[in-house]
């Protein structure tokens, strides 16, 4: 049980890092998945569609996008 508690604490730390990194890199949207002992832990950030402000979720399909501003 203690290992599970430690894992959850670390998962929350990773989630905070993920959010900070996505914001810093100005990502529109992203997903983070981690599988442990047949359990799936999920974290979503931002939008699947920025113009309609549709949030990312399990159904989001990502495609590569290359900015012309590079």
MOURJO-V556927 format. One line per field, one symbol per residue. ss: DSSP state (@ for helix, = for strand, . for the rest). psi: psi as a letter, one per 40 degrees, with the letter a starting at -180 (. if undefined). burial: # if it has 24 or more other ideal C-beta (glycine too) atoms within 12 Angstrom, else .. A space follows every 10 residues. Layout:
ss: ???
psi: ???
burial: ???
//
This chain:
ss: .@@@@@@@@@ @@@@@@@@@@ @@@@....== ======..== =========. ...==..... ..........
psi: dddddddddd dddddddddd ddddefidii ihihhhfeih hihihaidhd defhiiadeh hiiihhiee.
burial: .......... #...#..#.. .......### ##........ ..####.... .....#.... ..........
//
